[in-house]
Amino acid sequence: MSIVKCGNYSYKKVEKKVFQCLGNIEDLNKQIKRGSKVLVKPDLAKKNFLDEAVTTHPYIVEGVVRYLQNLGCEVIIGDSPEGPFDEKTLRTTYKATGMFEVQKRTGCQLNFDTSYVEVKNNNGKFLKSMKIVKSFNEVDLIISVAKLKTHTMMIYTGGVKNLFGIIPGLTKADYRLRMNSIDDFSNALVDVSEYIKPIFSIIDAIEGMEGDGPFLGDKRSVGLIMASQNIYALDMVASYIMGIEPSSIPTINTAKEREIFNGDIDSIEILGEELKDIVVKPFKSSTVSSVYSIRGKTPKFLEKWILNNLVPRPIFNHDICISCKTCANNCPSKSIDISSGYPDVDLKQCIRCFSCYELCPKGAVEIKKSKK
């Protein structure tokens, strides 16, 4: 595990620090073969502006691309954003997140292939077969280049959660519906991670997000870049730095239960900055993440009653809504009706994934905490 300090997004400084961070990991260069075709998979889940700390900063992505190019690799940048997976969505996302500029400066490729393949996952527990973007399955290596953020459902999102973006478009919503308990979804995320097995993963923690991440939280300055060959160790140390108890992170617990990772932070060798010298004010947690704690832990009839009567639910502000249908198109349970021109939710069907809340481009969805 490697940690370096980087106080801001100065172009030359970020590139130097990315090279330093990856250079700290002994023998990494020797393990990446010249001529390898590599997918750099940043967090591009939404076409947000760079100063919102939602997506991986393009200078971090560019640093990783140049590092790999220096090793003789052919590099492709790609992700499957939330919502429909088509060329128009990819183009607008790449433009908003600065990926076109990275392509121009480095000569790397951007993925526009929206076809998918069904693959067998011998390491999977829940996703023994899964759909992934076809071009992502044709590379030699996939590198997770994540953003440091809290998450309304999974508490924390980093290296492992970022890899869920290899699943194409609306298929992600289908998987969320099928595995809507924390334990099941966490196993699905680990299944994806174990299929990919990234040779290294890196997190953009120069600026992160606290509160209602991964899209609606508040920006936090942290001033770090972190990388590891073990994606679970990376997430454990990153969450610890955020002031989040690593044992509360579902994917870390799942990896530990499945004996993929020992879950012992003291066994992780940290190079560069020492953990004891990194002082970060604890991140604020999500206001809605507690909803998921009941999933799979109470009888179904009681769980349904609690979801319908006691836990938060989405409320749509029709005065702000632009009727873009993003909420309805991305609703895993198909519980949002927009036939009137504005969205309304059937609470009996709603699984409280809050995708509508996270994805609304205008912030027209609120979370109400009681039924009164």
C-alpha positions as CSV (number, residue, x, y, z in Angstrom):
1,M,0.0,0.0,0.0
2,S,1.4,3.4,-1.0
3,I,0.2,6.8,0.2
4,V,1.6,10.2,-1.0
5,K,0.5,13.8,-0.1
6,C,-0.8,16.0,-2.9
7,G,-2.4,19.2,-1.8
8,N,-4.1,20.3,-5.1
9,Y,-4.8,19.5,-8.7
10,S,-1.8,21.2,-10.2
11,Y,-1.3,19.3,-13.5
12,K,2.5,18.6,-13.3
13,K,2.3,18.1,-9.5
14,V,-0.4,15.4,-9.8
15,E,1.4,13.5,-12.5
16,K,4.6,13.5,-10.4
17,K,2.7,12.3,-7.3
18,V,0.9,9.6,-9.2
19,F,4.2,8.3,-10.5
20,Q,5.7,8.5,-7.0
21,C,2.7,6.7,-5.5
22,L,2.9,3.8,-7.9
23,G,6.7,3.8,-7.9
24,N,6.6,3.0,-4.2
25,I,5.0,-0.4,-4.9
26,E,8.0,-2.7,-5.3
27,D,8.1,-4.8,-8.5
28,L,4.9,-3.4,-10.0
29,N,6.7,-2.4,-13.1
30,K,8.0,-5.9,-13.6
31,Q,4.5,-7.4,-13.3
32,I,3.0,-5.2,-16.1
33,K,4.1,-6.7,-19.4
34,R,5.0,-4.4,-22.3
35,G,2.3,-4.4,-25.0
36,S,-0.5,-5.1,-22.5
37,K,-3.9,-3.7,-23.4
38,V,-5.1,-2.0,-20.2
39,L,-8.5,-0.5,-19.3
40,V,-8.2,2.5,-16.9
41,K,-11.6,2.5,-15.2
42,P,-12.2,5.8,-13.4
43,D,-15.4,6.7,-11.5
44,L,-17.5,8.5,-14.2
45,A,-20.9,7.5,-12.9
46,K,-22.4,10.9,-13.7
47,K,-21.5,13.8,-16.0
48,N,-20.8,16.2,-13.1
49,F,-18.5,19.2,-13.2
50,L,-14.9,18.6,-11.8
51,D,-15.3,20.9,-8.8
52,E,-18.2,18.8,-7.4
53,A,-15.8,15.9,-6.4
54,V,-18.2,13.3,-7.8
55,T,-15.9,11.8,-10.5
56,T,-12.2,10.9,-10.6
57,H,-10.2,14.0,-11.5
58,P,-8.8,13.8,-15.1
59,Y,-5.3,14.7,-13.9
60,I,-5.2,11.6,-11.7
61,V,-6.5,9.5,-14.7
62,E,-3.9,11.1,-17.0
63,G,-1.1,10.3,-14.5
64,V,-2.1,6.6,-14.5
65,V,-2.4,6.6,-18.3
66,R,1.1,8.1,-18.7
67,Y,2.5,5.7,-16.1
68,L,1.1,2.7,-18.1
69,Q,2.2,4.2,-21.4
70,N,5.8,4.5,-20.1
71,L,5.6,0.7,-19.5
72,G,4.7,0.2,-23.1
73,C,1.0,-0.5,-22.5
74,E,-1.9,0.3,-24.9
75,V,-4.4,2.3,-22.7
76,I,-8.1,2.6,-23.0
77,I,-10.3,4.8,-20.7
78,G,-13.8,3.6,-20.1
79,D,-16.7,3.3,-17.8
80,S,-20.4,2.5,-17.9
81,P,-22.2,5.6,-16.4
82,E,-25.5,5.3,-14.6
83,G,-28.5,5.2,-16.9
84,P,-28.8,4.2,-20.6
85,F,-25.5,3.0,-22.0
86,D,-25.2,4.5,-25.4
87,E,-22.7,6.5,-27.4
88,K,-24.4,9.9,-26.7
89,T,-24.3,9.3,-22.9
90,L,-20.6,8.3,-23.2
91,R,-19.7,11.4,-25.2
92,T,-21.4,13.8,-22.9
93,T,-19.9,12.1,-19.8
94,Y,-16.4,12.0,-21.3
95,K,-16.7,15.7,-22.2
96,A,-18.0,16.8,-18.7
97,T,-15.4,14.8,-16.8
98,G,-12.4,15.9,-18.8
99,M,-11.7,12.5,-20.5
100,F,-11.6,14.0,-24.0
101,E,-8.8,16.3,-22.9
102,V,-6.9,13.3,-21.4
103,Q,-7.3,11.5,-24.7
104,K,-6.0,14.5,-26.7
105,R,-3.0,15.0,-24.4
106,T,-1.9,11.4,-24.1
107,G,-3.1,9.7,-27.4
108,C,-4.9,7.0,-25.4
109,Q,-8.3,5.6,-26.5
110,L,-11.8,6.2,-25.1
111,N,-14.2,3.3,-25.2
112,F,-17.4,3.8,-27.2
113,D,-18.3,0.1,-27.6
114,T,-21.7,-0.4,-25.8
115,S,-22.1,-4.1,-26.6
116,Y,-21.9,-6.6,-23.8
117,V,-21.1,-10.3,-23.3
118,E,-22.2,-12.8,-20.7
119,V,-19.2,-14.3,-18.9
120,K,-18.7,-17.1,-16.4
121,N,-17.3,-16.1,-13.1
122,N,-15.7,-19.1,-11.4
123,N,-14.8,-17.0,-8.4
124,G,-18.4,-15.7,-8.0
125,K,-20.8,-16.5,-5.1
126,F,-23.9,-14.6,-6.4
127,L,-22.8,-13.5,-9.9
128,K,-21.6,-16.9,-11.2
129,S,-22.3,-15.5,-14.6
130,M,-22.7,-11.8,-15.4
131,K,-23.0,-9.3,-18.2
132,I,-20.0,-7.0,-18.7
133,V,-19.1,-4.5,-21.4
134,K,-17.7,-6.5,-24.3
135,S,-14.6,-4.3,-24.8
136,F,-13.8,-4.4,-21.1
137,N,-13.6,-8.2,-21.3
138,E,-11.1,-8.0,-24.2
139,V,-8.3,-6.2,-22.4
140,D,-5.4,-7.8,-20.5
141,L,-5.7,-5.7,-17.3
142,I,-8.3,-3.4,-15.7
143,I,-7.1,-0.7,-13.3
144,S,-9.6,0.8,-10.8
145,V,-9.1,4.6,-10.5
146,A,-11.7,5.5,-7.9
147,K,-12.8,8.6,-6.0
148,L,-12.8,8.9,-2.2
149,K,-16.5,9.2,-1.2
150,T,-19.1,8.1,1.3
151,H,-22.1,6.1,-0.1
152,T,-25.8,6.1,0.9
153,M,-26.1,2.4,0.7
154,M,-22.6,0.9,1.1
155,I,-21.3,3.6,3.6
156,Y,-18.1,4.0,1.6
157,T,-17.2,3.8,-2.1
158,G,-13.7,3.2,-3.3
159,G,-11.8,0.6,-5.3
160,V,-14.2,-2.3,-5.1
161,K,-17.4,-0.4,-5.7
162,N,-15.9,1.5,-8.6
163,L,-15.5,-1.8,-10.5
164,F,-19.2,-2.2,-10.6
165,G,-19.0,0.1,-13.6
166,I,-17.9,-2.8,-15.9
167,I,-21.5,-3.9,-15.8
168,P,-23.4,-2.2,-18.7
169,G,-25.9,0.6,-18.1
170,L,-29.3,-0.5,-16.9
171,T,-28.1,-4.1,-16.1
172,K,-26.7,-2.5,-12.9
173,A,-30.3,-1.6,-11.9
174,D,-31.4,-5.2,-12.6
175,Y,-28.6,-6.5,-10.3
176,R,-29.4,-4.0,-7.6
177,L,-33.1,-5.2,-7.7
178,R,-32.0,-8.9,-7.5
179,M,-29.6,-8.2,-4.7
180,N,-31.2,-5.4,-2.7
181,S,-29.9,-6.4,0.7
182,I,-26.5,-5.1,1.8
183,D,-25.1,-8.6,2.2
184,D,-26.2,-9.7,-1.2
185,F,-25.1,-6.6,-3.0
186,S,-21.8,-6.6,-1.2
187,N,-21.2,-10.2,-2.4
188,A,-22.0,-9.1,-5.9
189,L,-19.4,-6.3,-5.7
190,V,-16.8,-8.7,-4.4
191,D,-17.7,-11.2,-7.2
192,V,-17.0,-8.5,-9.8
193,S,-13.7,-7.6,-8.1
194,E,-12.6,-11.2,-8.0
195,Y,-13.4,-11.6,-11.7
196,I,-11.4,-8.5,-12.6
197,K,-8.5,-9.0,-10.1
198,P,-6.8,-5.6,-10.8
199,I,-3.0,-5.7,-10.7
200,F,-3.2,-2.4,-8.9
201,S,-5.9,0.1,-7.8
202,I,-5.6,3.8,-7.1
203,I,-7.8,6.4,-5.3
204,D,-8.1,10.1,-6.0
205,A,-8.2,11.5,-2.4
206,I,-6.9,15.0,-3.1
207,E,-10.6,16.0,-2.8
208,G,-13.3,13.6,-1.6
209,M,-17.0,13.6,-0.7
210,E,-18.7,13.3,2.7
211,G,-22.3,13.1,3.7
212,D,-24.8,11.9,1.0
213,G,-22.3,10.5,-1.4
214,P,-21.6,9.3,-4.0
215,F,-23.4,12.2,-5.8
216,L,-25.1,14.6,-3.4
217,G,-22.6,15.0,-0.6
218,D,-20.2,17.8,0.3
219,K,-16.7,18.2,-1.0
220,R,-13.8,17.6,1.4
221,S,-10.1,18.5,0.9
222,V,-8.0,15.5,2.0
223,G,-4.7,16.0,0.0
224,L,-3.8,12.3,-0.6
225,I,-3.3,9.8,-3.5
226,M,-3.4,6.1,-2.5
227,A,-2.6,2.9,-4.3
228,S,-2.3,-0.8,-3.7
229,Q,-2.0,-4.1,-5.4
230,N,-4.7,-5.4,-2.9
231,I,-7.9,-3.6,-3.6
232,Y,-9.4,-4.6,-0.2
233,A,-6.4,-3.3,1.7
234,L,-6.7,0.0,-0.3
235,D,-10.3,0.4,0.7
236,M,-9.6,-0.6,4.4
237,V,-6.9,2.1,4.8
238,A,-8.9,4.7,2.8
239,S,-12.0,4.2,5.0
240,Y,-9.8,4.3,8.1
241,I,-8.4,7.7,7.0
242,M,-11.9,9.0,6.5
243,G,-12.7,8.1,10.1
244,I,-15.0,5.3,9.2
245,E,-14.6,2.0,11.1
246,P,-13.4,-0.4,8.4
247,S,-15.4,-3.3,10.0
248,S,-18.6,-1.3,9.1
249,I,-17.7,-1.4,5.4
250,P,-19.8,-4.3,3.8
251,T,-17.3,-5.2,1.0
252,I,-14.4,-5.4,3.5
253,N,-16.4,-7.7,5.7
254,T,-17.5,-9.8,2.8
255,A,-14.0,-10.2,1.6
256,K,-12.9,-11.2,5.1
257,E,-15.8,-13.7,5.5
258,R,-14.9,-15.3,2.1
259,E,-11.3,-15.5,3.2
260,I,-10.1,-13.3,0.3
261,F,-8.6,-10.7,2.7
262,N,-7.6,-11.1,6.3
263,G,-9.2,-7.7,7.3
264,D,-6.2,-6.8,9.6
265,I,-5.1,-3.2,9.0
266,D,-1.9,-3.9,11.1
267,S,-0.8,-6.5,8.5
268,I,-0.8,-3.9,5.7
269,E,2.6,-2.6,4.8
270,I,2.2,1.1,4.1
271,L,4.9,3.0,2.0
272,G,5.3,6.7,1.6
273,E,3.3,8.6,4.3
274,E,2.9,6.9,7.6
275,L,-0.7,6.3,8.7
276,K,-0.1,7.8,12.1
277,D,1.0,11.1,10.5
278,I,-2.2,11.4,8.5
279,V,-4.7,13.5,10.4
280,V,-8.1,14.0,8.7
281,K,-11.2,15.2,10.4
282,P,-13.8,12.3,10.3
283,F,-16.1,12.4,7.3
284,K,-19.8,13.0,7.8
285,S,-21.8,9.9,7.1
286,S,-24.8,9.7,4.8
287,T,-28.2,10.7,6.3
288,V,-29.9,7.8,4.6
289,S,-27.4,4.9,4.9
290,S,-29.1,3.5,8.1
291,V,-32.1,2.4,5.9
292,Y,-30.2,-0.6,4.7
293,S,-29.3,-2.0,8.1
294,I,-32.7,-3.8,8.3
295,R,-32.3,-5.6,4.9
296,G,-32.0,-9.3,5.3
297,K,-32.0,-9.0,9.1
298,T,-35.7,-9.0,9.8
299,P,-38.6,-11.2,8.6
300,K,-39.8,-10.2,5.2
301,F,-43.3,-9.1,6.3
302,L,-41.7,-6.9,9.1
303,E,-39.1,-5.5,6.7
304,K,-41.7,-4.5,4.2
305,W,-43.8,-2.8,6.9
306,I,-40.8,-0.9,8.2
307,L,-39.8,0.2,4.7
308,N,-43.3,1.5,4.0
309,N,-43.9,3.2,7.3
310,L,-40.7,4.1,9.3
311,V,-37.8,4.6,7.0
312,P,-37.0,7.5,4.6
313,R,-38.7,7.6,1.3
314,P,-38.2,9.7,-1.9
315,I,-40.3,12.8,-2.4
316,F,-40.4,14.4,-5.9
317,N,-40.5,18.2,-6.1
318,H,-42.5,18.9,-9.3
319,D,-41.6,22.6,-9.2
320,I,-38.0,21.7,-9.9
321,C,-38.5,18.5,-11.9
322,I,-37.8,18.9,-15.7
323,S,-39.6,15.5,-16.6
324,C,-36.3,14.1,-18.0
325,K,-37.4,10.5,-16.9
326,T,-33.9,9.8,-15.4
327,C,-35.5,8.6,-12.2
328,A,-38.0,6.3,-13.9
329,N,-35.5,4.9,-16.4
330,N,-33.0,4.0,-13.7
331,C,-35.5,2.7,-11.1
332,P,-34.6,-1.0,-10.4
333,S,-38.0,-1.9,-9.1
334,K,-39.9,0.1,-11.7
335,S,-41.9,1.8,-9.0
336,I,-41.8,5.3,-10.5
337,D,-44.7,6.3,-12.7
338,I,-44.2,9.4,-14.9
339,S,-47.3,9.0,-17.1
340,S,-48.7,12.3,-15.7
341,G,-45.6,14.1,-16.9
342,Y,-44.1,14.2,-13.5
343,P,-42.7,11.3,-11.3
344,D,-44.7,9.6,-8.5
345,V,-43.5,6.6,-6.6
346,D,-45.4,3.5,-5.5
347,L,-44.0,3.0,-2.0
348,K,-45.2,-0.6,-1.9
349,Q,-42.8,-1.4,-4.7
350,C,-40.0,1.0,-3.8
351,I,-36.9,-0.8,-2.5
352,R,-35.3,2.4,-1.1
353,C,-32.2,2.2,-3.2
354,F,-32.5,6.0,-3.7
355,S,-31.1,5.8,-7.2
356,C,-33.6,8.5,-8.1
357,Y,-32.3,10.8,-5.4
358,E,-28.7,10.2,-6.4
359,L,-29.2,10.5,-10.2
360,C,-31.6,13.4,-10.5
361,P,-29.8,16.1,-12.5
362,K,-31.8,18.9,-10.9
363,G,-31.9,17.8,-7.3
364,A,-35.6,17.5,-7.5
365,V,-35.8,14.4,-5.3
366,E,-35.7,14.8,-1.5
367,I,-35.6,12.1,1.2
368,K,-38.4,12.4,3.8
369,K,-37.6,10.6,7.0
370,S,-41.1,9.9,8.3
371,K,-44.6,9.3,6.8
372,K,-46.1,12.3,8.5
